[in-house]
């Protein structure tokens, strides 16, 4: 595997670890109501816009052609505004187990969107990879006795599915921009447009938040969401999208529940089991099939 491709896969592994942790960490803020989903989204988008604008200004300084502003605006809508808003709204109304299970539908959605837009060809190998990863993730998550689908989580589950759909659309439509521009140029403007969409709907919640009531542990969770889940995850994802295809990026979503399980084992809340090991092998197998191409043998 070329060095650049290896770095892309390492970046995607880091993203999976961050997102796998975020399901539980974000709920430290949302469940007690320290911040509303709208206020947390505005904090995330504002932080991302400021950091990526600063980095882009000092390191890249690349300009965007007029013909591409429409696609940039669409990426900001699907990849930041709708994606983040529906994720946090859904996470508040459902459980991390439900959310991580539903998010594993993203690679399927990416393949479908890419096929419709003729951006990627469906192959038996990729379909098999998606299936293996989905089986592994579902098996891993459903081992938990609390994973039964309760009616009370319906709206939360639905919002998370919308989030997965919007993220899948974003991964496909941003691919063309990644091939044309520096990844930092793309993510800078994606967050700028995302901020424009989110601000009118979130500023009221931000203004009326009682910041003095937020305890230290919630501030630590907020810092993780802003720095790791927002800045680093988008930075690593953007870097990877400039090297590998959207299906490969989305396939790493299958690793999120695996990493979440490892973290639970590490802090002593779960024990390692044969079932978890088999589920992990299925997940890695699915990622491998989706992210690699079948070699063709040239006959002399």
N, C-alpha and C positions, 0 to 999 in steps of 0.2 A: 504494500500500500504506500503511495507517495506520501512524503512528509506533510504536505499541505492537507491532504485528505485525512491523515492521522490527527492533525491538530483540529480539524473540523469535528471529527468524532469525539475527541476529548472535550471539546467545547460543549457538544451536545450531551455528553455524560454529566458535565457540571450543571447544565440547565435542568436535566432530569432530577438531579439531586436537590437542586434549589426548589423546583416546583413540587417535588415529592414531600419536602419539609413544609412548604407553604400552606398546604391544606389545613394542617393543625395550627400553625403559627398565626395565620391570619384570623382564625376563629378566636384567639385570645383577645383580639381587639373587637371583633364583630359581635360575638355572643353576649358579652355584658353590655353592649351598646356604647362603649367608649367613643367609637366613631361609627357613623352610618356608612353603608357601602358607597353612597354618593360622595361623602367627604373624603373617604380613603382613596377613591378613584382619582379625585381632583389632586390630592397630595401626590399620588403616584405619577400622574401625567405631568404635573408641574415639575416634579423632581427630575423625571426623565427628560423633559424638554430643556431644562436649564443645563443639566450635565452634558447631554449630547450636543447641544448648541455650542457650549464652551469647547468641548473636545474637537468638534468639527471646525470651529473657527481657528483654533491654534494649530491643528494637525493636517487639515484637509483643504478647506476653503473652496471646495468645488461648487460650481454653479449648476443649476438644473435648467434644462431646456424648457421652453414654454409648452411644448407639446406634451410634456410628461407631468405637468402640474395636476391634471385631472386624475391620473393614476395614483399620484402621491396622496391626493385628497381621499381617494377611495381606500387606500391602504391605512390612512389614519382613522377612517371610519370603522373598518372591519378589524384592523390589527390592534387598535388601541382603545377607541371609545366604546364600541359595542362589545368587544371582547372582554375588556376589563370590567365594564359595568355589569354585564350579565353574569360574569364569574363571581363577583363579590355579592351581588344580589342573591344568586343561587346558593352560594356557600353559606350565607346566613340562614337560609331556609332548609338546608339539607345537611347531610353528614359528610365528613371527609371521605368515607368509604363510598358512598353513592357518587360523590363528585369525581373521585379518581376513576371509578368504573366507567362512568359516562364519558369522561374525557378520552378514554381509549378508542372511542369511535372516530376521533379526528383523522387518523390515517385513511380510514374508509372514505370519509368525506373528501379528503384531499384527492384521493384517486378518482373519485366520481367527478369532482369539480374540474380537475386537470383533464380528464377524458372528455368532458363536455366542451371545454375550451380548446381541445386538441393540443394541450401543452405536454401531455405525457401519454404514452401508450400503455394500456393495461396488458399485462402478461400473466401467464399462469403462475410464474415464480413469485411475482409481487402479490397476487391474490392469496397464494398459499402463505406468504410471509405475514400478511395482515391477519389471516385466519389464525395462524399459530400464536401470534402475539396477543390477539384478543382472547383466545382460549386460556393462555397462561395468565394474563392479567385478571380475567374473570375468576379463574380457579383460586388465585392468590387472595383476591379481595373477598370472595364469598366463603372463605374458610371462617371468617369472623361471624359469630352468631348474631351480631347486630346488623348484618347486611340485608335483612329482609326489607323489601320495598314497602314502606308504610305509606298510607294515603296522605299523611301529614307532610311528607316530603315532596309531594307531587310538583308543586310550583318551583321549588328549589331545583329538583331534577330537570324540569323542563328548561329553566334558565341556564343551567350548566350545559344542556344539550345545545341551546342556542349559542352559548359561548364557544363550544367546540366547532359548531358550524361556521361561525364568523372567523374563527382562527384558521380553519381549513381554507376558507375563501382567501384570507389574507396571504397564507403561505403560497398560494398559486399565483395571485395577481402581483405579488411583490417580486416574484422570481425574475421577471423581465427587467425590472429596475435594478436588481442586484447585478445583472450581467452588464449593465450600462454604466452604473455609477459605483463609486466607493461605498461600501456598506454603511459607513458613518454618515455619508450624505443622505442616504435613504432613511435611516432610523431617526436622524435629526428632524427631517420634515414630516415623517410619520407621526412623531410625537407632537410637533407643532400643530398639525391639523387635528390630532386627537384632542389637544388642549382646547382648541376652538369649539369642538363639538361638545366637550364635557362641561366646560365652564358655566354656561347658562343654567344647566340642570343641577349643578353641584355647589355653587357658591353659597347659596342660602344655608345648606347644611354645614358648610365650613364655618360660616360666620356665627351660627348659633351653637356650635360645639363648645362645651364647657371643658376647656383644656386643663384646668386646675384639678379636675377629678380623675385624670388619667394616671394610673399608678406606674411605677418604674418598670414592672414586667411588661405592661402594655406598650410603653415607649420602646422597649427593646424589640418587641414584636413589630411595631411600626417601622423601626429602623431596618429590620430584616426585610420587610416588604418593600421598602423604598430603595434600599441599596442593592440587595441581592435579587429579589424577585423582579424588580422593575429594571434597574440599571444593568446589572451584570447579566441577568438572563436574556434580556433583549440584545445586549451587546454580543454575547456569545452566539445567540440564535442568528443574529444578523451576519456575523462573521461566517457561520456555517452555511447559511443560505447562499453566500457568494461562491461556495465551492461545491456543495452537494445539492441534489434535487429536493423539491419539497416533500416527496414521499419519505425520503430518508430522515429529514428533520422531524416529520410528524411521527415516524415509527418509534422514535425515542420516548414518546409519551408512554409507551408500554413499560418503560423502566421506572416511571414515577411511583407506582404502587410497590414495586420491588424495593426501591430505596426507602420508601416510607416504612416498609416492614423491617428493613435492617435497622433503621433508626429506633423503632420501637423495641427491637431485641437489645440494642445497645444500652438503652436507658432502663431495661429490665421489665418492660411491660408485656413482652411476648417472648416465646421460646422458639428456637430454630427447629424445624421439622422437615421430614422427607417431602411432604407436600409442597412446602415453600421452595425447596431445592428443585423439584420437578417443574414447578411454575416458573422459576427463574430461568431454567434451561429453555423452556418453551418461548419465553419472552425474548431471550437473547437470540434464539433461532429465528424468530420472526423478524427481528431487527436486521439480522444478517441477510436473510433472503430479500428483504425489501431494499436494502442499501447496497447490494452487490449485483453485478450483472453476470449472466451465464456466459462462460467462455465458449467461443466458437472455434472449432478445430478446422484449420485450413489444410485440405489435402493437396499433396504435391502432384 
